[in-house]
Amino acid sequence: SDEPFGSFDADGELVEGTAIVDFDVCDRAPLDTTPGATNPGTITTADCRNAESGSEDGDPAARPFQRLFTLRGTLGQVLDATMEADEDAFQYLYDEDGKLVSAADGGGANSGDARLVTPLPRSGVFTVAASFFSGGVVGPYRLILNTSGGQPGSISGTVEYSGSQGGEFGVGVFRDENFNDAAFVDGRRLPAAGAFAFTGLASGTSYYL
């Protein structure tokens, strides 16, 4: 569509006009993180295209097709996912602001597989893009969450309060006993005293409440 724009040139002069803006709206599906789940699917020409790769001349038609999946993770949790395919697989990981966190091409058991192993930089919802290296390529794939290094752990408990003052309760999980922003992993706001739970925590790590 034609969209108005404003920009400054090298001399600091305002340049105005209209520009053609093309973009894809991509569906996202929850990633099945159950141990042993394979998340099978097929990338087709009906899928949206990946914005991270393409031809050197910027031809949109050369960008690879992709499928998008969402999962919730916590700061420091290690994501270990393998995309198995007959074609040359490629994976991308984005945070909830759409910023690229990591990418993987290769590293799997077979030559066409792509294994993505990276610690999550924050707590929240992430998007995994299953794609192929080359534009125009379609075909089946499987997206598997590996379980090496142990299953994600959890912490649960109950807040008890015998006082009379009202208000919310806050429960936080931290990576060390400094309890500062740098050590923050995840938090819960409880409208009243009661149970709380934190899931998806990286195994083999000490946490503080």
N, C-alpha and C positions, 0 to 999 in steps of 0.2 A: 504494500500500500504506500501511497505518497504521504510522507510525514514531514512536518516542518522541523528545521534544525537551526541551531546557531552555534558558531564556532569562531575561533580566532586564528588568523594566519600567522606566519612567521614574524610579521611586522607589528603584531598586536591589533590589527584591524578586524572588526567584526565581520564575519561572512555569514550571510543568511540565504535561505532558499528552501527547497524541498529535496528529499532523498527517498529512494525506494528501500523499504525495510522489509526483509524477508526473515521469517523465523518459524521454527517448528514447535508445535505443542505436543509434548510426549506423555503418554500414559506411563504410570508407575504401578507396579504390583508388589505386595509385601513378599520379601524373600523368606522362604521356609527354612528356618534355622534349626529344625529338629535334627538331631544326630542321624546321619544316614540318608537324609533327604537329598535328592539329586537335582531338583528344580529343572526338569527337562523342558526344552522349548525349541522353536525354530525361528530364526531371523529371516524375515521376508522383505520384499520391496514395499510392503505396506507399513513397515516400521519407520520411525523417524531416523534422521541421520545424526551422526556424531559430529560435534563441533571441534574436537581436538585434533583431527587429522583430515587430510585431503590433498588435493593436487597443489603444486607450487603456484599455479596461476589463480587459485582461489575458486575454482569451479565447484559450485555446490553439489553438482551431480557426482563428483568424485569422492564425496565424503561417505564413509562406511555407514551402513545401517546398524542400529543398536536396539537392545531391549533394556529397560530400566527396572531396578528392584530397590526397595527401601528396607532398611533395618534400623533398629535402635541400638545404640552402643553407649559405652561410658568411657570417660577419659582414661587413657592408658590401656584399654582393652585391645588385644591384638586380633585384628581381622586376618583370617587365613582362608582364602577362597580360591578354588581352582575352577577354571572354565575349560571343559573338555570339548573338543570339536575336531572334525576332520580337516577343517580349514585352519588358517593361521589366526588363532584366537587373540583377543586383546581385551583387557579389563581396565576400567577407570573407576575411581572412587571420589565422590563429591560430598562436601559437608552440606548442612541444611541451608546455607547461603548460596549454594551452587558453585563454590570454589573447588577447584581440583585439588585433592589431597594426595593421591598417588595413582600410579598406572603400572600395568604389567603386561609384558609380551614375552612369553616363554616361561621357563622355570617349572613346568609340569612334568609328569612322567613321560608323556609322549611329545613328539616334536611340535605338534600343533597346539598343545595346551598352553594356557596362561595361568600362572599362580601368583596371586596378589597377597603379600604378607606385609602388614603395616600396623603400627599402633595408632589408635584413634586419638586425634589431637584435642578432642573435647567430648563432652557428653551431648547426646542428641540423636537426631534422625539423619542417617546417611543414605546416599544413593549409589548403588553399584551398577555400572553400565557394562553389559555384555555385548561385545562387538567383534568385528573381524578387522584385521590389519588393512586390508585393501577395500577400496570403494566398489560397490556393486555386488559384493560377494554375499550370498545367502546360504542358509543351511541349518541343520540341527546342532544343538549343543546341550551340555549339562553344566549347571552351576552348583558346585558342591562346597559347603563349608567344612573345612577339615577340622579334626578334633585333636591334632597333635598339641602337646603342651597342656592337656587337661581341659575339662569342660569349664565354661564360665561359672563362677560361684555366685552366691547370694548371701545377704545379711538381712535378718529380720528381727523384730523385737516389738516391744510395747511401751508406749509412753504412759506413765501413771502420774496423776496429779491429784493431790488431796486439798488444794487450796480453793479459794472462792473467786479469784479474779478470772475474768473471761479473756478470750483472745485465742489466736492461733498458736500452734507449736511448730517449731522448725527442727528438723533432723537432717544432719549433713554427714556425708562420708568424705574423708580426707585421706590423702596418701601419707601424710606424716602428722606429727602432733603439733605443728605450728598453726594449723587451722587457718591458713590464709588463702587468698585467691589462687595462688600458684599450686597449692596442694589440694584444692577442691576437686572432687570427682562427681558427686551427684547430691541432690537434696530433695526433701519432701516437705510440703506445708500441710499440716494436719489441722482441720477446723476444730478438733477437740482431742483430748487424750485418747489414745487407742493404738492400734497395730500399724506398723510400717514395714516395708520391705524394699530392698534394693537388689536387683537382679542384673545378670550380664557382667558381673565384675570379673576382671582378669584373675585367673588362678595363680597361686604361688606369690601373692602380693599381700602385704600387711595393710590394713585399713584402720582408720580411727573415726569414732563417732563423736 
